[in-house]
Amino acid sequence: MKLCNKIIEYTFYSLFVFVPLIFMSNTSELFEFNKMWFAFGATTIIAATWIIKMILQKKLFIQRTPLDIPLLLFLLSQIIATLISLDPHVSWWGYYSRFNGGLFSTITYIVLYYAFVSNLSADHVVKSLKVILIGGLLVTWWGLPSHFGADPTCLVFRGTLDTACWTDAFKPTIRAFSTLGQPAWLAAYLAALLPLAMAFFLNNKKKKTMPLAYYYFGLTAIFYLLLLFSNTRAGFLAFVSANIVFWIVLFLKKIFTRKVFLTYFILFNSMFVLLGFFFGVPIEQLYNYSLPKLTASTAAPTPAPVASTEATQTQSAANQINITDSGNIRLYVWQGALDAWKAHPLFGTGVETFAYAYYQYKPAGHNLTSEWDYLYNKAHNEYLNYLATTGAFGLGTYLLFLIGVAVISAISMIKKKLEPSHEFDQKTTVILILGLGSGWVSILVSNFFGFSVVIMNIFLFLFPIFILMLAGMISPEKALSLGKDSTDTKSGLNWQQWTGISVIVIVSAYMLIGLLQYWYADTKYALGSNLSRVGSYQEGYPLLLEAVQTIPTEPIYKDELSITTAVLATALLQHKDTEAGMQFAKNAIMLSDNVVAEHPNNVVFWKNRVRLFYTLAQADQQNQQAYYEEALKAIQKANALAPTDAKISYNLGVLTGQTGDPDQAVSILEKTIKLKPDYKDAYVALGLFYHQLALDDKEQVVKPELLQKAIATYEFVLTKLDPTDTQVKESLASWKK
């Protein structure tokens, strides 16, 4: 029994330390994928050990809590939304590469919630909080050097202590992200830890523990410093909110005398102000009064605070001309989320299906932003994300859980006397609960401007149970308990117990091996897809094939393999190896057929199907027209799923013209430039089709009005969009003659 308790206890500690720390370079997504997989594995071990413990005790024991109804209703909403989802596979596992947010991950967090309260004590809560802060210290040690150009990640990846291992999309010297993978995620993580560090400082202001007080004060300082280096508005506002709650409640509770309270208040907040002054804060109005801004020269200006908290696909800011403010982009995304909810009001489009839902309801105005062709797989607002993907029922139950936590936290603060079930006194308990509650508030604020990641969801679900346990609000008498507790081990285990334990060990081992296989398949997919994207299709093909063979149910692998197979088919056909080329082409089409048949609402798969048939058409002249027609069908389906996407509309127009209907192509391209009035490629294609329709078979002008439209279109391209395009200049000169 003691061994079971120790396994559960230390597996939880490993979660708190390694989830924020772990990342790997050989997976398709370096950070979140590996964190989620570690959480899956650790939860499997915890759950299996918990069940074995109950078998040994001959007793079913699940601790009841005041949040049971909201949690179970929330879980029910996720199950229903998965069953009716646009893509049940995505809803179960989560959006590929992140996985956090799928039904499996929600079950994981709820299992962790009940496993902790059913097996550990309030003393373990205090130990867990200390371990969480140690994890934060390790993350900070890793992230701080990167701000000064010495990123430990590059040392691990390439053996050089610099930032050269990152592309221009990742600039840790401007926006630190440490081991969390994205500045906004790092900022949200640190904002949640800062009130805890302050709480531990206040609980160690005694002569005997004064060194610990210095440690926690230093911890607070470096957490805040790295938060500033993350250069993220949402995380900064989350901390400000938590800090306000922390000090207001501390003042109202009158734990300290007014003089002592003011001393601590001034000590911490002066430190925050000074660090903000010397290093700058990510709020432009405040940054203007910081030392970096005041001392910046016009010759070498200090980079202004980055306004974005986006975690979508990014590209180098240096390569962008007009970068749209992230706040304006977010408004379009939020509008799309609301429109998706209006179309699916009760249960939403399905857990984690925002990427597909947003394509259907994307506001046309989004085409005018610098991120017009990015794939948005999150609403960048956790609440709207739940509303769009799980409907009013999903968001309602989620908010019910959050409100329940807020009420319980408030009660624990209002009660004149708590009955803590651990060694700490009343004052210490209240301060710890206040640190937890304030950190939890920061998560709510961060989620309003972004979305949760693995470690933040662990905190979101476990901080409330920590509060309940510290406040003595858990009643063992109200536990769900069946059977009599048996601790008699002298007589040994009976055959039923041995059988039960064996089954649990086998099932959990099977699940862990399955997770390892999935992780292994992802490493093959990551390398294979990277090779294919740099043109090494022959080297990428066997790796992608192995990924598909390892996890045949993952459509992402099949989709990528189908494209690579199609490219190899064209190479074989061009080298006159007709038999092998046709077989590869057949295999590519079969893979694509399977993917779109099983996932008909995934617009990305339909877009890739267009690419597949277009690729095959370039080498197989005999079947070229048939391939073009299949590509046209695929792009028509994609257009139906994403009616306001300018790039899809453009490709639909081009393919419609190439398959023999230039009049319809013109009509589609005219709609395209209405969707995106600055879309150069669409204007160029439209001008070509105008010109084509203006001439007869003998290249004589029969429709001068269309020729004038062609000329006017190309003149618009040169005067408004790209005056350096030589091909357009040459065509225009020829047409005018």
Helices and strands as residue ranges (DSSP letters): H 2-21, H 32-57, E 60-62, H 68-83, H 88-93, H 103-119, H 122-147, H 152-158, H 183-202, H 210-230, H 233-253, H 258-279, H 284-287, H 291-295, G 317-319, H 326-343, H 354-361, G 364-368, H 382-414, H 426-449, H 454-470, G 476-478, E 480-482, H 495-533, H 537-550, H 555-574, H 578-598, H 603-619, H 624-641, H 646-658, H 662-675, H 680-694, H 704-716, I 717-721, H 726-736
